[in-house]
Amino acid sequence: MKELSMRTAATVQAWAVALRNRDEGATAAEYALLVALIAVAIIVAVRTLGSTIADVFDKTSTTLSSATAAGG
């Protein structure tokens, strides 16, 4: 009976170690997925804001050019 109990304990311990190792792999995969999603969000934001900011600079440049030409 003692031998069966020791084998059971060893099996449970091996299962726990395997489970812990699998969790680390899952965590790495989750971090990779998170990084990928953040990268996609940054790309979308830069593309959206990039064109908006370019429009603001174009309007400002046009306004300044018109003011300079009118005053000069």
Secondary structure, DSSP 8 states (H G I E B T S, - for coil): -HHHHHHHHHHHHHHHHHHHHHHHHHHHHHHHHHHHHHHHHHHHHHHHHHHHHHHHHHHHHHHHHHHHHHH-
